[in-house]
């Protein structure tokens, strides 16, 4: 089983990948310059499940959050922070591609319900609201 890119850049500077672990378990991971920089903990993936993934960057850190809600409750949450490697390549791409692009990544062939790109880092509280209520479209306000 190989990982497949959910999002990749035009110059392979970084990609957000779905990484199979075993059976129905997988991780979400961020590769920067071909090195695995950030991963979520392993989670079960089943048809019809809806997971929310937040990848964010500040001048000093990159973070990856994966959450799942059932009704008003967050039933799965994994957040990891990386301090160095990805920040050198974060702003290099001119384009990003949903489901991956180029010869250096395996393209994702599953279903992606939605993609949102914000012009600011979304707070953890706002992200949790979006996980609980996927119809929201507000930012931090």
Backbone bond lengths (Angstrom), bond angles and torsions (degrees), N, CA, C in turn:
res aa  C-N    CA-C-N  psi(-1)  N-CA   C-N-CA  omega(-1)  CA-C   N-CA-C  phi
1 X - - - 1.450 - - 1.525 108.87 -
2 X 1.316 116.57 130.73 1.454 120.78 178.06 1.512 109.62 -112.69
3 X 1.325 115.54 158.62 1.453 118.91 177.36 1.523 108.63 -76.30
4 X 1.317 115.97 155.25 1.457 120.28 178.66 1.516 109.35 -130.37
5 X 1.334 115.43 139.96 1.458 121.51 -174.17 1.522 111.20 -76.76
6 X 1.337 115.70 125.89 1.459 121.23 171.01 1.524 108.98 -83.29
7 X 1.331 115.75 -39.40 1.464 123.07 178.32 1.521 106.77 -141.87
8 X 1.317 117.91 138.03 1.459 120.58 174.76 1.526 109.07 -141.68
9 X 1.320 115.36 164.96 1.457 120.75 179.36 1.517 110.19 -98.74
10 X 1.318 115.58 163.51 1.458 119.85 -178.19 1.521 112.86 -66.81
11 X 1.324 118.74 -23.16 1.461 120.95 -177.18 1.528 112.32 -115.38
12 X 1.327 117.23 18.27 1.471 123.32 179.03 1.526 113.02 58.62
13 X 1.343 117.90 26.31 1.462 120.87 177.34 1.525 110.53 -66.08
14 X 1.337 118.03 -39.13 1.459 121.41 175.65 1.519 109.68 -156.09
15 X 1.324 115.11 159.17 1.462 120.62 174.92 1.523 108.99 -149.95
16 X 1.312 115.28 151.56 1.460 123.40 175.03 1.522 105.62 -104.73
17 X 1.337 117.15 118.27 1.463 121.28 -171.80 1.516 112.80 -120.33
18 X 1.321 115.07 151.54 1.452 122.82 167.80 1.519 106.17 -94.53
19 X 1.338 117.36 123.64 1.466 122.34 -172.64 1.528 109.23 -117.06
20 X 1.336 118.53 109.42 1.472 119.85 177.66 1.530 111.08 -62.86
21 X 1.333 116.88 140.57 1.460 121.65 177.36 1.523 109.13 -107.74
22 X 1.316 117.34 -60.31 1.462 122.44 175.00 1.514 108.46 -169.08
23 X 1.307 116.67 143.60 1.457 120.63 178.37 1.512 111.73 53.25
24 X 1.322 116.61 -118.15 1.456 120.90 -178.83 1.524 112.57 -98.99
25 X 1.341 118.02 11.61 1.462 120.89 -179.03 1.523 111.07 -98.57
26 X 1.336 115.08 143.59 1.464 120.97 178.97 1.513 109.26 -148.84
27 X 1.325 115.66 166.56 1.457 123.33 172.75 1.521 107.63 -121.00
28 X 1.308 115.64 162.34 1.454 121.39 167.40 1.518 105.46 -108.27
29 X 1.328 117.48 134.38 1.459 120.25 -176.90 1.507 112.24 -138.88
30 X 1.323 115.76 152.25 1.460 122.43 175.76 1.522 107.97 -109.64
31 X 1.309 115.91 122.52 1.458 122.08 175.15 1.519 107.94 -101.03
32 X 1.313 117.08 132.16 1.460 120.96 172.85 1.513 107.52 -122.97
33 X 1.328 115.44 124.86 1.472 121.45 -178.36 1.532 110.89 49.36
34 X 1.324 116.96 45.13 1.467 125.30 176.44 1.523 115.13 72.94
35 X 1.313 119.65 3.57 1.465 122.37 176.86 1.520 109.34 -107.53
36 X 1.316 116.27 138.46 1.455 120.83 177.51 1.520 108.47 -73.55
37 X 1.327 117.39 113.38 1.457 122.05 -174.95 1.522 113.06 -98.65
38 X 1.309 117.74 -38.16 1.461 122.50 -175.33 1.516 109.02 -140.53
39 X 1.334 117.92 139.61 1.461 119.80 171.95 1.514 109.73 -138.81
40 X 1.312 114.91 154.47 1.458 120.99 170.09 1.519 106.80 -84.06
41 X 1.312 116.96 171.92 1.460 118.51 170.35 1.529 107.59 -76.01
42 X 1.323 116.84 161.59 1.467 120.72 -179.01 1.520 109.90 -66.22
43 X 1.317 116.17 141.22 1.461 121.60 -178.66 1.519 109.26 -138.32
44 X 1.332 117.28 150.90 1.466 118.84 176.02 1.527 109.56 -76.72
45 X 1.324 116.92 136.85 1.455 122.05 177.81 1.523 108.56 -118.60
46 X 1.308 116.26 122.32 1.456 121.54 179.70 1.521 109.33 -127.14
47 X 1.330 116.36 152.30 1.461 120.31 176.82 1.524 109.24 -55.21
48 X 1.313 115.95 135.56 1.454 120.87 178.07 1.512 114.51 88.54
49 X 1.340 118.84 -10.88 1.468 120.73 176.38 1.515 109.48 -73.55
50 X 1.316 115.79 147.62 1.458 122.17 -178.63 1.523 108.17 -121.92
51 X 1.314 117.07 110.19 1.462 122.47 177.13 1.512 109.06 -108.93
52 X 1.303 116.63 143.94 1.461 122.13 175.50 1.519 108.56 -108.31
53 X 1.325 116.13 134.48 1.456 122.16 -178.16 1.524 108.11 -122.37
54 X 1.335 116.10 129.38 1.466 121.03 176.27 1.517 107.92 -121.66
55 X 1.314 115.64 123.11 1.447 121.97 173.81 1.521 105.85 -115.75
56 X 1.320 117.40 124.24 1.465 119.70 -177.60 1.518 110.42 -135.63
57 X 1.307 114.36 160.13 1.458 121.35 -175.27 1.517 109.58 -142.03
58 X 1.315 117.01 134.48 1.461 122.22 168.52 1.521 105.82 -120.54
59 X 1.310 117.96 -178.07 1.463 119.71 -177.97 1.525 112.87 -64.77
60 X 1.332 118.30 -18.84 1.464 119.37 -177.32 1.525 114.81 -119.97
61 X 1.330 119.71 -16.55 1.462 120.72 -177.09 1.524 111.82 -141.09
62 X 1.302 114.48 157.26 1.461 122.16 168.87 1.520 105.97 -122.46
63 X 1.324 117.55 143.38 1.461 119.17 178.51 1.517 110.21 -135.24
64 X 1.320 114.44 153.41 1.447 123.20 179.84 1.519 107.13 -130.94
65 X 1.324 116.94 122.35 1.459 122.03 178.37 1.520 108.93 -124.28
66 X 1.325 116.51 134.78 1.460 122.61 174.78 1.520 106.49 -125.43
67 X 1.333 116.72 128.90 1.461 120.31 -179.73 1.517 110.25 -139.73
68 X 1.328 115.44 155.12 1.457 122.60 176.51 1.520 107.43 -138.14
69 X 1.321 116.18 137.91 1.460 120.91 178.30 1.517 110.18 -117.52
70 X 1.324 114.81 148.30 1.458 122.40 167.83 1.512 105.33 -125.72
71 X 1.315 116.26 110.32 1.458 120.74 -172.76 1.514 109.06 64.59
72 X 1.322 117.02 -130.64 1.464 121.55 -179.36 1.526 113.05 -89.76
73 X 1.329 118.02 1.46 1.461 121.33 -175.62 1.522 111.76 -105.33
74 X 1.336 116.02 135.37 1.454 121.48 171.54 1.530 105.93 -81.37
75 X 1.335 117.39 117.62 1.463 120.41 -175.91 1.527 112.28 -103.80
76 X 1.318 117.92 -10.56 1.454 121.71 176.29 1.520 107.93 -145.81
77 X 1.334 117.16 133.81 1.465 120.81 176.93 1.525 109.09 -150.27
78 X 1.316 115.60 133.32 1.455 122.09 176.48 1.518 107.50 -142.25
79 X 1.327 117.67 124.86 1.461 121.54 178.26 1.517 108.87 -132.92
80 X 1.317 116.24 131.79 1.456 122.02 176.99 1.517 109.55 -133.07
81 X 1.311 116.08 146.95 1.464 122.48 -177.82 1.516 108.80 -123.14
82 X 1.327 116.03 140.37 1.459 123.16 178.53 1.511 107.81 -124.42
83 X 1.312 117.63 136.50 1.457 120.22 -171.51 1.522 115.27 -97.67
84 X 1.315 120.18 -28.21 1.454 118.51 -169.98 1.516 116.39 -121.93
85 X 1.318 117.16 -60.64 1.460 121.16 -161.87 1.525 114.37 -57.46
86 X 1.322 118.60 -48.51 1.461 119.15 -172.36 1.528 113.31 -73.18
87 X 1.306 118.34 -24.21 1.463 119.00 -176.03 1.524 112.83 -64.23
88 X 1.323 117.47 -22.89 1.458 120.49 179.38 1.523 112.36 -74.93
89 X 1.315 118.13 -21.66 1.461 120.65 -176.83 1.522 113.86 -115.70
90 X 1.324 117.88 -3.59 1.471 120.80 -173.41 1.524 112.86 -57.42
91 X 1.311 118.79 -45.56 1.465 121.59 -174.98 1.520 114.13 -94.56
92 X 1.334 118.57 8.99 1.460 120.77 -178.81 1.525 114.83 -71.26
93 X 1.323 120.56 -36.94 1.465 118.11 -172.49 1.531 112.61 -72.52
94 X 1.327 114.45 151.54 1.455 120.09 171.48 1.519 110.28 -94.38
95 X 1.322 117.78 -25.08 1.451 122.94 -177.61 1.519 109.16 -138.33
96 X 1.341 115.83 152.63 1.456 119.93 168.52 1.520 107.40 -122.52
97 X 1.325 116.05 152.26 1.452 121.81 -176.86 1.515 110.10 -124.02
98 X 1.324 117.16 128.29 1.455 120.85 172.54 1.518 107.93 -73.32
99 X 1.297 116.90 139.27 1.469 125.53 -179.16 1.516 112.61 69.77
100 X 1.327 118.73 10.18 1.459 121.85 173.18 1.514 113.49 84.94
101 X 1.303 115.20 155.79 1.449 121.98 178.42 1.522 109.24 -154.76
102 X 1.321 116.54 152.92 1.455 120.66 177.01 1.512 112.16 95.40
103 X 1.320 115.46 170.25 1.456 120.37 -175.45 1.522 112.94 -84.57
104 X 1.339 117.46 -13.55 1.466 118.74 -175.43 1.524 113.46 -88.14
105 X 1.336 118.12 -2.30 1.466 120.16 179.43 1.523 110.17 -128.22
106 X 1.326 116.11 150.96 1.459 121.68 171.42 1.514 106.63 -88.50
107 X 1.299 116.72 125.37 1.459 121.04 -175.11 1.523 111.48 -75.36
108 X 1.310 116.45 141.86 1.458 123.52 177.68 1.526 108.62 -71.40
109 X 1.336 117.47 133.59 1.465 120.72 -178.00 1.524 112.96 -118.65
110 X 1.321 117.93 10.87 1.462 120.58 179.66 1.513 111.47 -89.92
111 X 1.312 116.95 -150.17 1.452 122.76 -179.31 1.519 110.24 -113.48
112 X 1.305 115.86 131.85 1.454 122.07 174.52 1.527 106.03 -119.16
113 X 1.313 116.39 121.03 1.457 120.60 -174.90 1.519 112.19 -73.52
114 X 1.323 116.87 -40.28 1.458 119.09 -171.57 1.516 110.20 -160.04
115 X 1.325 115.96 151.17 1.457 122.64 174.68 1.514 107.43 -132.51
116 X 1.317 117.25 130.21 1.464 122.31 176.49 1.514 108.87 -127.38
117 X 1.317 116.30 134.10 1.456 120.93 175.51 1.531 106.63 -121.75
118 X 1.326 115.42 121.73 1.455 121.25 -178.55 1.523 109.59 -101.48
119 X 1.314 116.17 151.32 1.463 121.88 178.03 1.514 112.87 -86.08
120 X 1.326 117.00 4.00 1.463 122.77 178.11 1.518 108.03 -146.20
121 X 1.320 116.36 161.27 1.462 120.02 177.03 1.525 108.08 -72.30
122 X 1.321 116.75 125.17 1.463 122.01 178.97 1.531 108.08 -79.85
123 X 1.319 116.46 132.59 1.464 119.85 -179.40 1.532 109.93 -65.50
124 X 1.327 116.08 158.10 1.468 120.91 179.09 1.519 111.07 -59.92
125 X 1.331 117.58 -38.20 1.459 121.67 179.43 1.531 110.66 -64.84
126 X 1.324 117.06 -44.41 1.463 120.55 178.72 1.523 110.33 -64.54
127 X 1.339 117.21 -41.69 1.460 120.25 178.69 1.527 110.26 -60.77
128 X 1.327 117.71 -44.00 1.467 120.99 179.15 1.528 110.84 -60.90
129 X 1.326 117.47 -37.70 1.478 119.96 176.51 1.520 110.68 -63.91
130 X 1.319 117.57 -40.78 1.466 121.19 178.06 1.521 111.50 -66.49
131 X 1.334 117.73 -32.48 1.461 121.19 177.00 1.523 109.47 -68.03
132 X 1.331 116.33 -44.72 1.468 120.23 -179.10 1.527 111.95 -69.40
133 X 1.322 116.86 -37.04 1.465 122.64 -174.30 1.528 109.08 -129.53
134 X 1.337 118.54 81.62 1.455 122.09 -172.57 1.535 114.98 -59.57
135 X 1.306 118.83 -17.05 1.462 120.94 179.69 1.517 114.27 -75.91
136 X 1.326 118.03 -10.91 1.464 120.75 179.44 1.525 110.18 -64.29
137 X 1.302 116.39 146.76 1.470 119.87 177.12 1.518 111.72 -132.91
138 X 1.329 117.71 6.13 1.464 120.42 178.74 1.529 111.05 -76.71
139 X 1.320 115.73 158.26 1.463 120.53 174.90 1.508 109.70 -91.53
140 X 1.319 116.95 -132.57 1.464 121.77 -177.78 1.528 113.07 -78.90
141 X 1.319 118.34 -3.09 1.470 120.03 -177.48 1.493 112.11 -96.36
